[in-house]
Structures are given as C-alpha cells and as structure tokens.
C-alpha cells in the first residue's frame, strides 16, 4: 500500500483504503492542515461542537449521528464541526458520512465532486475505500453519491451491508449527517445506525412540539445541540439580568 | 426574560403602535374645532326668588343660582331663546359642522361618525347646554364659563345667557308679584267694604240715639260699634299697606332679580390652551399605543413555541443540552478561532 502525502490529496478521492496507522506527515504539514480545518467552519460553530463532544464524552471508536426534527436546522454544519473537532482535538481518524440520501449536500460544502457514494456502494460489492474523499487532515467524506428514487431501499441495503463495519475498523470516529427525523422517510432508520444520535435544534426557529415529536421517535433521549442561539438583549441588559452568555 | 427578548427582537413592531398612537391622538386633537372661553362672574344677593324652601336651606346662593340656570338650560325653549338672541344661532347657520366634535370633527369621518343634522333650533338645543360650565367661586359668587369655537360666539352667548336668565327671573317674579297684588287688592276691597259697613252702622245708631255719644257711663252698643269700626280700620290699613308693598315690589321687579353682574363677559373670549390639550391627548395616545404594544409583544411571546435558550429545552422537553452554538451570521472565516 503506497502512502501519499495527505495534504497533497486534499479534495481528491482516494483510490485505496489508507493505512489505519497514523501517518507521520510532519509537524508543519499537520499544523497547516489544522489551520485549514479551522478555516472551514466558523469558530463559533467549532467551539460549540467541541463543547458538545466534551459533554457527550466517549472513549475509543464511536459514531455520532447528527439529526434534527426538520430540515434547515444546521445538521450538516454540526456534523462537519464534530468531525473536524474529533480530528483536530483528539487526532482521531474521522469519516463523515452523508446519509441524507435524498438531499445530499456535504460534498458541495467542501467543493468536492458528488462522485460515487453510498447510493452506489449499496448496489454491489465494492471497496468502501474507493469512495472516500479527504476533506482535510485525517477527516474523510463518504458522500451520498448519485441521487436515486428508492432511498428507503438504499438505506436498508446500507444498514445490512458491511460498509459500516469496515469503516468502524478503519476510522476512530464516524459522524453521520442524518436526514431529519420528521422531514424524511428514512430519518428514524438512519438514526438507528449510529451509537449516539445528537439532536440539532435551531434556536428561535424549530417549534418545540416538533422537536418533542421527533425525540419520541428515538430509542433514547438524545443530547441536544442548540444551534443559532442569539440573544436580542443588549449586553448591558444581559449582565443586569444575570445572563452571562 | 422572554418578553424582553421579544421586545428587542421586534423593536419596530413594539415602537410603531406607540408612534401611531401619538400621531393619531395629535391629528385627532388638531382636527377638533377651536375652543374659546368667556367667563363672567355674578354676585348672587340672595337665593333665587321663588326657590327658598326648606329643601334649599343651608345651600349657598351661588349654588342655587347655578342649579336654576342649569335647570333652565335643560328646557328647549330657554336654550333656543338664548341661542337665537345671541350669536350662536347665526354662527351655527354659517358653520353647519361647528358642533361636531370627536371623530365627527374629522372631515373624512363625518359621514361615518356624525349625527344627522336637525333644524337650527335642534342644533342650538343640543349644543348650547354643552357650551356652558359653572364654577362656584364662593357662597355668593358664581362664575359662568361659556366655551365656543369662536371668541365672539363665546362672549355673545354668555351675555345672552345672563340676559335670558335675568328675563326668566323677572318674569317669574312679576308673575308672583302680580298674584300678590291681585290677592291683596281683593282683600283691600273686602276690608274697605267692611269698614264702610262699620262706619254706616255706627252713624245710623248715633243718629237714632243722639244721647248715646254724650252719656257719661257710655252706651254699650256705641262702644261695640266703635270697636268694630276700629278693628276694620286696622285690618283695612294693614291690607292696604301690603297691597301697596306688592305694587312697589312689582314696580321694582327689574332691580330685584337676586343677582348682579360683577364681571361682564369679555368682548373677545380667551383661547383655550391648545398646547396643554395637545399634550394631554398626546399622552393619552402614547399610553394607548403602549398598551397595544405590550399586548402585541405579550401575544408574540405567548405564541413563540420555539427554544431560545438551553433552559427552554430542559424545561419543556427535559433533554440535556450538550452545547449552544451562537448565531452564524458571519461568513466562515478562512482562519478560524483558536482551538
């Protein structure tokens, strides 16, 4: 297995599964990749994702599934942020999986080609490594692939395949960008694939009854990431009211 | 906290009702007709003639005078008499909407809120009582305040009111005095006849008994007739005095109306303070706008079912909030914050 410099393969599909061992690319190159990762998302978002991961806490291989009640609540941003933080803070090889098969968007976020993805993987015995695209550093994207109409069937095949087990052995952390629980036919089925579902709620947008309805679909109450929190109060009034945020 | 959040989030929505309230109130006040007052003061000598009863005992003369004028103003005939004798009637003829106030005073809303115009007499009878106000300055001083859209109308109506009231009092007093004269006249006539009969009886008796008037011991009949004559004379003189008093009272009725004018209505009324009125109405509009604003914000707060803060999630859903991410209003930076 020939090793290629990670930085040079940025935004390019890998052709084979990288080695599970850490690749020593040198301090300067790693620092450059970390700096680049920081530039991919707003610092506010990265801070929130870091806080969420610390509170949820885990040891060893793990998978997060970032879901929400409705579309437009910031699932993909939070999923990306958690994947980046896993690599930047904990040096974990992380795979970000775009499981929103009906409306994939993650590849666009990183200016990556849609390429082949889950929708193609589930149709035949293909090596998953051929479908991974490096985002930055040791963060990889498994995109949704070509659009297809039978999303529930594709999801069912994905759940029954060995793709996840292969990825679990190869990566330290898997972060799923899940479809919304109420806005998708496969939201609940997709959420069952991950160990820890994380519910993103858009502050001031998502009605709480809808969030409650979505949470009831999950087996266990998920931790919540409240996204887009913005107090309209002026700072002096927040201080006067004892609201430190 | 959520209410304050709603306020700061919808500042424009909160402020607009207040601004509209003030503007509408100011416009409303500006559309109202001008207001001029004319004040006159009366010195009330005694209670109103003919009104002195036990029920009014202890009430100040000025108060009784006020009651009397107010009572008269409720009568259509008196109001019309005052209105037509003063400048109010001609003014209402030339200004058909002068009496319109409130929303009816606003040109575009007259058809919606204005009442149907009656005859001139109807307008006077309706409008005049609302123009008159009273202030008891003391037990015997009564101030009459007439408010009108024109200074000449205000002062002229005040003069007409005093003149009309004076005429009414005079008429009432004249009627009373006339009745007294008639009564005492009849009584005097009867007393005079009785006196003549007594004199006739005494003369007849003395003629029939010439010695009766010179008798030392006196004559009982003569004495009796003299006493009757004396009694009738006294009665007659008393009634005659009262009759003459009644005649004198009637003759002086114009000077016994019970009041005199201390301060005559000024020729030009004083304009009511527009600024003060505008301020009052403006504050009222401000308060109404504030109330509307509070109601809107309360409604917005009540119908907001979204989570604004982590506490909302915990309280409503019982879920733990792992992180709160601030608004991503800014575009992603190429070089993010410190790790």
Interface residues (C-beta under 8 A of the other chain):
Chain A: X34 X35 X37 X38 X39 X40 X41 X42 X43 X44 X45 X46 X47 X48 X49 X51 X52 X55 X56 X74 X77 X78 X88 X89 X198 X199 X201 X203 X204 X205 X206 X207 X208 X209 X211 X212 X215 X221 X222 X223 X224 X225 X226 X227 X228 X229 X230 X231 X232 X233 X234 X237 X241 X243 X245
Chain B: X1 X4 X5 X8 X9 X305 X306 X307 X308 X309 X310 X312 X313 X316 X317 X318 X319 X320 X321 X322 X323 X324 X325 X326 X327 X328 X329 X330 X331 X332 X333 X334 X335 X336 X337 X338 X339
